[in-house]
Amino acid sequence: MIPSMAALNECVERGVDLLLVHEPTFYIAIMRLHDRWDIWPEYGIPWSWARFLELAGLPVAIHQTIYPGTLHRYDVEPRSLGEFARHVASSSGGRP
């Protein structure tokens, strides 16, 4: 799913500086996740990334229409892109 302009505009209005999307757009692409493992509950790609990124608990929502089980939403506390990047770097063994 490519994020709509309305979603991108809302991110700008809220000061969000990181948007993770399933499919990239022509104007913003940060991380892309897509694999047949997407549909494997608790072990698939979205679940594994959530654990790696230390997102607490289960997804708030799992989209079930177009690609059932592949689109997850987690509500997280806001943080800057820099803070998030340092967290990912330290979690993956990179330099914070």
LOZA-265021 format. One record per residue (C-alpha): x, y negated, z; residue in one letter. Coordinates in steps of 0.2 Angstrom, whole numbers, padded with zeros to 4 digits, always signed. Example, Ala and Ser with C-alpha at 12.3 -4.5 7.8 and 13.67 -1.06 7.14 Angstrom:
+0062+0022+0039A
+0068+0005+0036S
END
This chain:
+0000+0000+0000M
+0007-0017-0005I
+0003-0030+0008P
-0010-0043+0003S
-0006-0062+0001M
-0018-0065+0016A
-0008-0053+0027A
+0008-0061+0022L
+0001-0079+0025N
-0005-0073+0042E
+0012-0067+0046C
+0019-0084+0042V
+0006-0093+0052E
+0010-0082+0067R
+0029-0084+0065G
+0031-0066+0061V
+0048-0063+0054D
+0048-0044+0050L
+0034-0035+0041L
+0036-0016+0038L
+0026-0010+0023V
+0023+0006+0015H
+0026+0000-0003E
+0038-0015-0007P
+0032-0030-0015T
+0041-0041-0027F
+0043-0055-0014Y
+0047-0045+0002I
+0054-0028+0005A
+0062-0024+0022I
+0059-0005+0024M
+0050+0008+0014R
+0044+0025+0020L
+0037+0038+0009H
+0039+0057+0009D
+0028+0072+0009R
+0032+0073+0028W
+0021+0058+0030D
+0006+0070+0034I
+0014+0081+0047W
+0008+0075+0064P
+0021+0071+0077E
+0035+0077+0065Y
+0032+0067+0049G
+0042+0052+0044I
+0030+0039+0052P
+0031+0048+0068W
+0049+0051+0068S
+0053+0032+0064W
+0041+0027+0078A
+0051+0038+0090R
+0068+0031+0083F
+0062+0013+0085L
+0055+0017+0103E
+0037+0012+0099L
+0027+0017+0114A
+0014+0030+0113G
+0003+0035+0099L
-0001+0024+0084P
-0016+0012+0087V
-0023+0017+0070A
-0019+0030+0057I
-0027+0025+0040H
-0037+0040+0033Q
-0043+0034+0016T
-0031+0033+0002I
-0017+0043+0009Y
-0024+0052+0024P
-0012+0051+0039G
+0002+0042+0031T
-0001+0024+0036L
+0002+0021+0055H
-0001+0005+0065R
+0008+0001+0082Y
+0004-0014+0092D
+0021-0021+0099V
+0026-0035+0109E
+0033-0049+0098P
+0051-0051+0096R
+0063-0060+0083S
+0070-0051+0068L
+0087-0053+0076G
+0082-0045+0092E
+0074-0031+0082F
+0089-0029+0071A
+0101-0028+0086R
+0089-0014+0094H
+0089-0004+0078V
+0108-0006+0076A
+0111+0000+0094S
+0099+0014+0092S
+0108+0020+0077S
+0125+0019+0083G
+0129+0003+0074G
+0136-0013+0082R
+0123-0024+0091P
END
